């Protein structure tokens, strides 16, 4: 392609020169990235960001997002990237200080679509009350993929008084979840080829730091938390068993499930316990604080469908047992592999 042709294409699509460190890259950063969520820290365009921390403990997390399709009911890859990283900080008890944003974009990707994704990143970051403070952009040759991959890293401050970990899980503790399970995984499946439903199934992708810190600030002594992403609720519960040496008993009748999502999962042969979520936290709290915790959850926008779903029990062999609605019992296992590839 001639120089003129490249210049013309660069007005509407990503070209390799956008990642080359020259004028086009500068234009991409200033006109598309900085304009989406510029702030006093990011605008300095230094090699790293300096963030203030008021505690002696800092939490750092990182994740990469390769979801296919890039957009789905209830969100897109940009919202997913922010919410996923914020939630990883929040379930550690940390308050987010800032996020990095790494973009790997295929040449030919439309700038208008990039702007939509960056706008989604900005909106999710505003919702989570966190800033994008540093980042990186790379352009690769077109390979027939989704067109863009995102990596986000997050830094958060952890109050010295917070003590959350599997070593604190005890017999008798209650297990809560803040809402309906499996919504994200089934929303993504609903727009994949040949698996569309004439129903409103939406991803639950949402930042949970506001909800979690309301619980902490109210004095709930949270023993353990984890967001139920890949592997779903089942993976979290099995981790609790394996790492604590205790058993988990879950009441199927108490599991919050959207009827439409549940029906879709049954049609496609998925167990909602193993389907990914992007806005659900599993919390283990003392039994005598379970009702208080649930009350706080259900008064928050992100916890209106919250429920106490089970308890920690003593057992000879640490297993997750589901007490079914029919009165039977079955052992819950984490999925063997990735049942829904490229879900996040």
Residue, then its C-alpha position, 0 to 999 in steps of 0.5 A: x500500500x502506498x504512503x497515501x493509501x496508508x494515510x487514508x486507511x489510518x483515518x478509519x482503521x488501525x494500521x501497523x504504524x499506529x504502534x510504531x512510536x511515531x506521529x500516528x501512534x501519538x495521534x492515536x494516544x492523544x485523540x482516542x485514548x487520552x480523550x477517552x479517560x485522560x486525567x492528571x496522572x495519565x496525561x503526564x505520559x510517563x513510563x509509570x504512574x506514581x500513586x499515593x498509598x495510605x496503608x503499609x500494604x498494597x495489593x496488585x493484580x493483573x488479567x488479560x481479556x480475550x472474550x469473543x464476541x467483543x460485545x455482548x448483552x450487558x457489556x463488552x471487552x472494555x467493561x469486562x476488563x475494568x470490572x474484572x480487575x477492580x473485583x479482583x482487588x475488592x475481594x482481597x479487601x483492597x480499595x483500588x488506587x489505579x488501573x493500567x490499560x494494555x491494548x493489543x490491536x490488530x491492524x484493520x480494526x476500525x477506530x470507531x469500534x476502538x472508540x466505543x470500547x474505550x468509552x466503555x472502559x471510561x464509563x466502567x472506571x467512573x462507575x468503580x471510582x477508579x482512574x486509568x493511570x498508565x498503559x501501553x498500545x501494541x499493533x499486530x498483523x491481522x490474524x483473523x482474531x477478534x481484533x483486540x485484546x486487553x490487559x488490565x493491572x490494578x493496584x489497591x491499598x489494603x487497610x492493615x485491619x482487614x484480614x481475609x483469607x481461607x485460613x479464617x474459614x470455620x465450621x458454621x460459617x455462612x456462605x452468601x452470593x450477591x445475586x443470580x449466577x451464570x448470567x455472564x456466561x449465558x449472555x456471551x453464549x446467546x450471541x455466538x453463532x447458532x445459539x441466539x435466544x429471543x430473550x433478554x439475557x444480559x451479562x452481570x459484568x459490574x464493579x463490586x468494590x462499592x458493595x464490598x466496602x459497604x460490608x467491610x465499613x459496616x463491620x461485617x467480619x468477612x472471613x473469605x471472599x472471591x469473585x466467581x468468574x471462570x469455573x463459576x460458583x462451583x470452582x470457588x466452593x471447591x477451592x474453599x473445600x480443598x484449601x480449608x480441609x472443611x466441607x461445604x453444603x449448599x441448598x439448591x433451593x436458595x441459589x439465586x437463578x434467573x428463570x430465563x438464564x436457567x432455562x437457556x442453560x438447561x437447553x444447552x446442557x450447562x450446569x449454572x454452577x459452573x458457568x462464569x459470572x463477572x459481577x458476583x462475589x462469594x462471601x464467607x462470614x460468621x453465622x451470627x453475622x449472616x443476616x446482617x450481611x444479607x441485609x446490607x447486600x440486598x439494599x445495594x444495587x449490586x446485591x438485590x438478589x443476594x442470598x445465603x446459599x449454604x454453610x461450612x461443615x465438618x466432614x472426613x473428606x472435604x467435599x461440596x455437597x448440593x442439597x437438591x430441591x428434590x431432597x437428594x444430594x450430589x457432589x459438586x465438582x469444578x469443571x474439568x476444562x474450559x466449558x465456555x472458551x473465551x468467555x472473558 
